[in-house]
């Protein structure tokens, strides 16, 4: 899971954090981003390897 990256930081910083974190996550498990998700962000995050979201 990737969390704590949508609490007010600029979107480019959020994406950098996701890109940095993604290689450390198991390749055979779903990748979950907590609390993220404008429609445009969902597209970008899927492109960066995220599989699941909970958007609020």
Secondary structure, DSSP 8 states (H G I E B T S, - for coil): -B-S--SSS-HHHHHHHHHHHHTTS-TTS--EEET---HHHHHHHHHTT--EEE--
